[in-house]
Amino acid sequence: RDGRSADLSGTWSSAPAAVAVVDPVVVEVVEVVELVMSTETASVASVAGRATVERGGDVSRVNASTVFEAGDVVRVASGNQLTVRFADDSSFAVAGPAELQFVEMNPDAYRIMLRSGVISEAYTRGVATEVQTPYDASLVLQNATGYAGVRPGDRVAFQKLDGELAQVY
């Protein structure tokens, strides 16, 4: 609206929310929404019901704008669900009651400690994702979809649903 135009052939660190085609070559940016997310963080894709995040001793309710960092402990209440998305579009859905901790998030790997509950579907793209358990068992997924479940004091279940790599350690 201010008369500026942009050539969309470059790399953008934000995404246009709406654009109007002025001619086949020039595009006018009507509104720009910042969507910058680091590979060292994860965000909420969806939350149904109650979930909390503990960071540095402070507990807050998870909402659509929550950003998770390494060290965060997440609790999902019974009968509720939380879906988390990483910068590379890898994601996982947690069904409550559940407790997990983001152990590591970097450009090479995501590591999650599932203390209890179910990751009903973990979908990975490129970056390897390790789901650890308190019982010395882990599932590593890369370019794959899988399932992980932990019942405290009882059992651990892993399943590869599809994709390239799913390894249990």
Accessible surface in RSA format (square Angstrom, percent):
REM  Atomic radii and reference values for relative SASA: ProtOr
REM  Chains: A
REM  Algorithm: Lee & Richards
REM  Probe-radius: 1.40
REM  Slices: 20
REM RES _ NUM      All-atoms   Total-Side   Main-Chain    Non-polar    All polar
REM                ABS   REL    ABS   REL    ABS   REL    ABS   REL    ABS   REL
RES ARG A   1   212.77  89.3 168.84  86.1  43.93 104.6  74.91 102.4 137.86  83.6
RES ASP A   2    96.56  67.6  58.00  57.7  38.56  91.2  51.16 120.4  45.40  45.3
RES GLY A   3    73.83  91.0   0.00   N/A  73.83  91.0  42.43 116.4  31.40  70.3
RES ARG A   4   183.74  77.1 171.97  87.7  11.77  28.0  78.02 106.6 105.72  64.1
RES SER A   5    69.27  58.5  39.42  52.6  29.85  68.8  10.08  21.5  59.19  82.9
RES ALA A   6    29.86  27.5  20.86  32.2   9.00  20.5  28.88  40.7   0.97   2.6
RES ASP A   7   108.23  75.8  86.45  86.0  21.78  51.5  41.03  96.6  67.20  67.0
RES LEU A   8    77.82  43.3  54.96  39.3  22.86  57.5  55.75  39.2  22.07  59.4
RES SER A   9   100.26  84.7  58.00  77.4  42.26  97.3  52.56 111.9  47.70  66.8
RES GLY A  10    51.34  63.3   0.00   N/A  51.34  63.3  38.03 104.4  13.32  29.8
RES THR A  11   144.36 102.7 106.44 107.9  37.91  90.3  75.12 100.9  69.23 104.7
RES TRP A  12    86.86  34.9  55.22  26.7  31.64  74.3  54.45  29.0  32.42  52.6
RES SER A  13    89.59  75.7  68.04  90.8  21.55  49.6  49.02 104.4  40.57  56.8
RES SER A  14    20.50  17.3  14.25  19.0   6.25  14.4   3.86   8.2  16.64  23.3
RES ALA A  15    35.84  33.0  33.84  52.2   2.00   4.6  35.18  49.5   0.66   1.7
RES PRO A  16    49.83  36.3  30.29  27.6  19.54  71.0  30.29  25.0  19.54 121.5
RES ALA A  17    61.00  56.1  20.28  31.3  40.72  92.6  30.17  42.5  30.82  81.7
RES ALA A  18    49.06  45.1  40.77  62.9   8.28  18.8  49.06  69.1   0.00   0.0
RES VAL A  19    69.32  45.6  41.93  38.0  27.39  66.0  42.15  36.6  27.17  73.7
RES ALA A  20    45.94  42.2  40.49  62.5   5.46  12.4  45.94  64.7   0.00   0.0
RES VAL A  21   114.32  75.2  82.95  75.1  31.37  75.6  82.95  72.1  31.37  85.1
RES VAL A  22    91.83  60.4  61.14  55.3  30.70  74.0  65.89  57.3  25.94  70.4
RES ASP A  23    59.41  41.6  53.07  52.8   6.34  15.0  31.80  74.8  27.61  27.5
RES PRO A  24   136.56  99.5  98.05  89.4  38.51 140.0 106.22  87.7  30.35 188.6
RES VAL A  25   124.99  82.2 105.32  95.3  19.67  47.4 109.22  94.9  15.76  42.8
RES VAL A  26    51.20  33.7  50.05  45.3   1.15   2.8  51.20  44.5   0.00   0.0
RES VAL A  27    22.36  14.7  22.36  20.2   0.00   0.0  22.36  19.4   0.00   0.0
RES GLU A  28    43.17  24.8  43.17  32.7   0.00   0.0   8.34  16.1  34.83  28.4
RES VAL A  29    35.46  23.3  22.31  20.2  13.15  31.7  22.31  19.4  13.15  35.7
RES VAL A  30    55.32  36.4  33.16  30.0  22.16  53.4  33.28  28.9  22.04  59.8
RES GLU A  31    99.83  57.3  93.46  70.7   6.36  15.2  30.60  59.2  69.23  56.5
RES VAL A  32    67.47  44.4  39.27  35.6  28.20  68.0  39.27  34.1  28.20  76.5
RES VAL A  33    63.18  41.6  59.93  54.3   3.25   7.8  63.18  54.9   0.00   0.0
RES GLU A  34   121.92  70.0 102.26  77.4  19.66  46.8  61.79 119.5  60.12  49.1
RES LEU A  35   120.32  67.0  94.58  67.7  25.74  64.7 101.37  71.2  18.95  51.0
RES VAL A  36   105.22  69.2  71.58  64.8  33.64  81.1  75.56  65.6  29.67  80.5
RES MET A  37    57.24  29.6  33.04  21.9  24.20  57.6  26.21  22.3  31.03  41.1
RES SER A  38    48.80  41.2  35.33  47.2  13.47  31.0  41.74  88.9   7.06   9.9
RES THR A  39    47.26  33.6  44.42  45.0   2.84   6.8  38.61  51.9   8.65  13.1
RES GLU A  40    84.86  48.7  81.15  61.4   3.71   8.8  42.53  82.3  42.33  34.6
RES THR A  41    22.94  16.3  22.82  23.1   0.12   0.3  21.11  28.4   1.83   2.8
RES ALA A  42     0.00   0.0   0.00   0.0   0.00   0.0   0.00   0.0   0.00   0.0
RES SER A  43    25.90  21.9  25.90  34.6   0.00   0.0  14.92  31.8  10.98  15.4
RES VAL A  44    16.73  11.0   1.39   1.3  15.34  37.0   1.39   1.2  15.34  41.6
RES ALA A  45    41.91  38.5   5.80   9.0  36.11  82.1  11.38  16.0  30.53  80.9
RES SER A  46    61.83  52.3  54.90  73.3   6.94  16.0  44.60  95.0  17.23  24.1
RES VAL A  47    47.48  31.2  21.54  19.5  25.94  62.5  21.59  18.8  25.89  70.2
RES ALA A  48    63.29  58.2  54.58  84.2   8.70  19.8  61.69  86.9   1.60   4.2
RES GLY A  49    45.01  55.5   0.00   N/A  45.01  55.5  23.79  65.3  21.22  47.5
RES ARG A  50   113.84  47.8 113.04  57.6   0.80   1.9  40.47  55.3  73.38  44.5
RES ALA A  51     1.58   1.5   0.23   0.4   1.36   3.1   1.41   2.0   0.17   0.5
RES THR A  52    18.32  13.0  18.32  18.6   0.00   0.0  13.06  17.5   5.26   8.0
RES VAL A  53     7.82   5.1   7.34   6.6   0.47   1.1   7.34   6.4   0.47   1.3
RES GLU A  54    49.78  28.6  48.21  36.5   1.56   3.7   4.62   8.9  45.16  36.9
RES ARG A  55   100.09  42.0  94.10  48.0   5.99  14.3  52.67  72.0  47.41  28.7
RES GLY A  56    83.37 102.8   0.00   N/A  83.37 102.8  45.21 124.1  38.16  85.5
RES GLY A  57    59.80  73.7   0.00   N/A  59.80  73.7  28.19  77.4  31.61  70.8
RES ASP A  58   109.21  76.5 103.79 103.3   5.42  12.8  30.19  71.0  79.02  78.8
RES VAL A  59    90.06  59.3  57.96  52.5  32.10  77.3  57.96  50.4  32.10  87.1
RES SER A  60    63.80  53.9  56.59  75.5   7.21  16.6  45.98  97.9  17.82  25.0
RES ARG A  61   132.80  55.8 119.04  60.7  13.76  32.8  45.34  62.0  87.45  53.0
RES VAL A  62     5.80   3.8   0.00   0.0   5.80  14.0   0.00   0.0   5.80  15.7
RES ASN A  63    77.50  53.4  75.54  73.0   1.96   4.7  33.58  80.8  43.92  42.5
RES ALA A  64    87.02  80.0  68.58 105.8  18.44  41.9  68.93  97.1  18.08  47.9
RES SER A  65    94.07  79.5  69.31  92.5  24.76  57.0  55.19 117.5  38.88  54.5
RES THR A  66    19.40  13.8  11.00  11.2   8.40  20.0  14.42  19.4   4.98   7.5
RES VAL A  67    66.26  43.6  59.87  54.2   6.39  15.4  59.87  52.0   6.39  17.3
RES PHE A  68     0.00   0.0   0.00   0.0   0.00   0.0   0.00   0.0   0.00   0.0
RES GLU A  69    75.78  43.5  75.78  57.3   0.00   0.0  13.86  26.8  61.92  50.6
RES ALA A  70    55.34  50.9  33.43  51.6  21.91  49.8  33.70  47.5  21.64  57.3
RES GLY A  71    40.79  50.3   0.00   N/A  40.79  50.3  28.17  77.3  12.62  28.3
RES ASP A  72     1.28   0.9   1.28   1.3   0.00   0.0   0.00   0.0   1.28   1.3
RES VAL A  73    15.74  10.4  15.70  14.2   0.04   0.1  15.70  13.6   0.04   0.1
RES VAL A  74     0.82   0.5   0.49   0.4   0.33   0.8   0.49   0.4   0.33   0.9
RES ARG A  75    87.67  36.8  85.96  43.8   1.71   4.1  46.28  63.2  41.39  25.1
RES VAL A  76     4.86   3.2   0.72   0.6   4.15  10.0   1.42   1.2   3.44   9.3
RES ALA A  77    40.08  36.9  27.49  42.4  12.59  28.6  38.28  53.9   1.80   4.8
RES SER A  78    83.37  70.5  63.26  84.4  20.11  46.3  33.70  71.8  49.67  69.6
RES GLY A  79    76.77  94.7   0.00   N/A  76.77  94.7  41.50 113.9  35.28  79.0
RES ASN A  80    31.46  21.7  26.14  25.3   5.32  12.8   3.35   8.1  28.11  27.2
RES GLN A  81    74.95  41.9  74.03  54.1   0.93   2.2  15.77  33.6  59.18  44.9
RES LEU A  82     0.28   0.2   0.27   0.2   0.01   0.0   0.28   0.2   0.00   0.0
RES THR A  83    24.73  17.6  24.73  25.1   0.00   0.0  18.69  25.1   6.05   9.1
RES VAL A  84     0.48   0.3   0.48   0.4   0.00   0.0   0.48   0.4   0.00   0.0
RES ARG A  85    94.47  39.7  94.47  48.2   0.00   0.0  21.38  29.2  73.09  44.3
RES PHE A  86     2.62   1.3   1.54   1.0   1.09   2.8   1.54   0.9   1.09   3.1
RES ALA A  87    41.90  38.5  10.72  16.5  31.17  70.9  14.36  20.2  27.54  72.9
RES ASP A  88    40.90  28.6  22.76  22.7  18.14  42.9  34.36  80.9   6.54   6.5
RES ASP A  89    74.02  51.8  70.56  70.2   3.46   8.2  10.75  25.3  63.27  63.1
RES SER A  90     1.28   1.1   1.28   1.7   0.00   0.0   1.28   2.7   0.00   0.0
RES SER A  91    19.41  16.4  16.61  22.2   2.80   6.5   0.22   0.5  19.19  26.9
RES PHE A  92     3.30   1.7   2.31   1.4   1.00   2.6   3.30   2.0   0.00   0.0
RES ALA A  93    11.71  10.8  11.18  17.3   0.53   1.2  11.18  15.7   0.53   1.4
RES VAL A  94     0.06   0.0   0.06   0.1   0.00   0.0   0.06   0.0   0.00   0.0
RES ALA A  95    34.17  31.4  32.03  49.4   2.14   4.9  32.03  45.1   2.14   5.7
RES GLY A  96    13.72  16.9   0.00   N/A  13.72  16.9   0.06   0.2  13.66  30.6
RES PRO A  97    91.32  66.6  87.29  79.6   4.03  14.6  87.43  72.2   3.89  24.2
RES ALA A  98     7.64   7.0   0.15   0.2   7.48  17.0   1.37   1.9   6.27  16.6
RES GLU A  99    40.84  23.4  40.53  30.7   0.31   0.7   6.83  13.2  34.01  27.8
RES LEU A 100     0.83   0.5   0.83   0.6   0.00   0.0   0.83   0.6   0.00   0.0
RES GLN A 101    42.71  23.9  42.71  31.2   0.00   0.0   0.24   0.5  42.47  32.2
RES PHE A 102     0.14   0.1   0.14   0.1   0.00   0.0   0.14   0.1   0.00   0.0
RES VAL A 103    61.71  40.6  42.64  38.6  19.08  46.0  45.18  39.3  16.54  44.8
RES GLU A 104    52.18  30.0  50.53  38.2   1.65   3.9  22.24  43.0  29.94  24.4
RES MET A 105     8.65   4.5   0.51   0.3   8.13  19.4   0.51   0.4   8.13  10.8
RES ASN A 106    36.67  25.3  36.67  35.4   0.00   0.0  19.83  47.7  16.84  16.3
RES PRO A 107    79.33  57.8  66.64  60.7  12.69  46.1  67.50  55.7  11.82  73.5
RES ASP A 108   118.15  82.8 102.39 101.9  15.76  37.3  32.02  75.4  86.13  85.9
RES ALA A 109    23.75  21.8  23.75  36.7   0.00   0.0  23.75  33.5   0.00   0.0
RES TYR A 110     0.83   0.4   0.53   0.3   0.30   0.8   0.24   0.2   0.59   0.7
RES ARG A 111    69.59  29.2  69.47  35.4   0.12   0.3   4.80   6.6  64.79  39.3
RES ILE A 112     0.94   0.5   0.94   0.7   0.00   0.0   0.94   0.7   0.00   0.0
RES MET A 113    44.51  23.0  44.51  29.5   0.00   0.0  44.51  37.8   0.00   0.0
RES LEU A 114     0.00   0.0   0.00   0.0   0.00   0.0   0.00   0.0   0.00   0.0
RES ARG A 115    79.55  33.4  75.39  38.4   4.17   9.9  26.42  36.1  53.13  32.2
RES SER A 116    26.45  22.4  26.45  35.3   0.00   0.0  11.86  25.3  14.59  20.4
RES GLY A 117    10.45  12.9   0.00   N/A  10.45  12.9   8.30  22.8   2.15   4.8
RES VAL A 118    47.21  31.1  47.21  42.7   0.00   0.0  47.21  41.0   0.00   0.0
RES ILE A 119     0.36   0.2   0.36   0.3   0.00   0.0   0.36   0.3   0.00   0.0
RES SER A 120    47.62  40.2  36.43  48.6  11.19  25.8  30.05  64.0  17.56  24.6
RES GLU A 121    87.87  50.4  85.26  64.5   2.61   6.2  14.17  27.4  73.70  60.2
RES ALA A 122     3.52   3.2   3.52   5.4   0.00   0.0   3.52   5.0   0.00   0.0
RES TYR A 123    91.85  42.9  91.84  52.3   0.01   0.0  61.37  46.1  30.48  37.6
RES THR A 124     3.06   2.2   1.60   1.6   1.46   3.5   1.60   2.2   1.46   2.2
RES ARG A 125   117.04  49.1 113.43  57.8   3.61   8.6  14.96  20.4 102.08  61.9
RES GLY A 126    38.22  47.1   0.00   N/A  38.22  47.1  33.16  91.0   5.06  11.3
RES VAL A 127    23.51  15.5  19.39  17.6   4.12   9.9  23.45  20.4   0.06   0.2
RES ALA A 128    23.45  21.6  22.56  34.8   0.89   2.0  22.77  32.1   0.68   1.8
RES THR A 129     3.81   2.7   3.81   3.9   0.00   0.0   3.52   4.7   0.29   0.4
RES GLU A 130    31.46  18.1  30.84  23.3   0.62   1.5   7.65  14.8  23.81  19.4
RES VAL A 131     0.96   0.6   0.96   0.9   0.00   0.0   0.96   0.8   0.00   0.0
RES GLN A 132    39.46  22.1  39.46  28.8   0.00   0.0   4.28   9.1  35.19  26.7
RES THR A 133     6.68   4.8   0.00   0.0   6.68  15.9   0.00   0.0   6.68  10.1
RES PRO A 134    68.99  50.3  34.88  31.8  34.12 124.0  41.69  34.4  27.30 169.7
RES TYR A 135    95.66  44.7  72.98  41.5  22.68  59.0  68.92  51.8  26.74  33.0
RES ASP A 136   144.27 101.1 113.88 113.4  30.39  71.9  41.82  98.4 102.45 102.2
RES ALA A 137    23.15  21.3  20.89  32.2   2.26   5.1  21.76  30.6   1.39   3.7
RES SER A 138    14.02  11.9  13.82  18.4   0.21   0.5   2.11   4.5  11.92  16.7
RES LEU A 139     3.30   1.8   3.30   2.4   0.00   0.0   3.30   2.3   0.00   0.0
RES VAL A 140    25.59  16.8  25.59  23.2   0.00   0.0  25.59  22.2   0.00   0.0
RES LEU A 141     0.00   0.0   0.00   0.0   0.00   0.0   0.00   0.0   0.00   0.0
RES GLN A 142    61.11  34.2  60.95  44.5   0.16   0.4   5.87  12.5  55.24  41.9
RES ASN A 143    55.23  38.1  44.79  43.3  10.45  25.2  13.02  31.3  42.22  40.8
RES ALA A 144     2.32   2.1   0.00   0.0   2.32   5.3   2.21   3.1   0.11   0.3
RES THR A 145    11.81   8.4  11.81  12.0   0.00   0.0   6.39   8.6   5.43   8.2
RES GLY A 146     0.06   0.1   0.00   N/A   0.06   0.1   0.06   0.2   0.00   0.0
RES TYR A 147    61.49  28.7  60.96  34.7   0.53   1.4  38.25  28.7  23.24  28.6
RES ALA A 148     1.03   0.9   1.00   1.5   0.03   0.1   1.00   1.4   0.03   0.1
RES GLY A 149     6.44   7.9   0.00   N/A   6.44   7.9   5.81  15.9   0.63   1.4
RES VAL A 150     5.69   3.7   0.00   0.0   5.69  13.7   0.65   0.6   5.04  13.7
RES ARG A 151   132.74  55.7 131.20  66.9   1.55   3.7  62.04  84.8  70.71  42.9
RES PRO A 152    88.76  64.7  69.84  63.7  18.92  68.8  69.97  57.8  18.79 116.8
RES GLY A 153    72.91  89.9   0.00   N/A  72.91  89.9  36.98 101.5  35.93  80.5
RES ASP A 154    90.26  63.2  57.36  57.1  32.90  77.8  17.83  42.0  72.43  72.2
RES ARG A 155   134.84  56.6 126.33  64.4   8.51  20.3  47.93  65.5  86.91  52.7
RES VAL A 156    42.01  27.6  14.18  12.8  27.83  67.1  14.18  12.3  27.83  75.5
RES ALA A 157    24.60  22.6  19.28  29.7   5.33  12.1  24.41  34.4   0.19   0.5
RES PHE A 158    41.55  20.8  10.24   6.3  31.31  81.5  10.40   6.3  31.16  89.2
RES GLN A 159   101.81  56.9  95.54  69.8   6.28  14.9  27.63  58.8  74.18  56.3
RES LYS A 160    96.26  47.0  72.67  44.6  23.59  56.2  39.36  35.4  56.90  60.6
RES LEU A 161    78.63  43.8  47.72  34.1  30.90  77.7  50.52  35.5  28.11  75.6
RES ASP A 162    85.99  60.2  78.99  78.6   7.01  16.6  37.58  88.5  48.41  48.3
RES GLY A 163    41.54  51.2   0.00   N/A  41.54  51.2  20.75  56.9  20.79  46.6
RES GLU A 164   134.25  77.1 104.09  78.7  30.16  71.8  46.78  90.5  87.47  71.4
RES LEU A 165    73.98  41.2  73.15  52.3   0.83   2.1  73.98  52.0   0.00   0.0
RES ALA A 166    27.55  25.3   1.57   2.4  25.97  59.1   1.63   2.3  25.91  68.6
RES GLN A 167    79.00  44.2  77.69  56.8   1.31   3.1   7.37  15.7  71.63  54.3
RES VAL A 168    81.88  53.9  65.71  59.5  16.16  38.9  65.71  57.1  16.16  43.8
RES TYR A 169   154.61  72.2 120.35  68.5  34.26  89.2 116.55  87.6  38.06  46.9
END  Absolute sums over single chains surface
CHAIN  1 A     9190.0       6959.3       2230.7       4893.7       4296.3
END  Absolute sums over all chains
TOTAL          9190.0       6959.3       2230.7       4893.7       4296.3
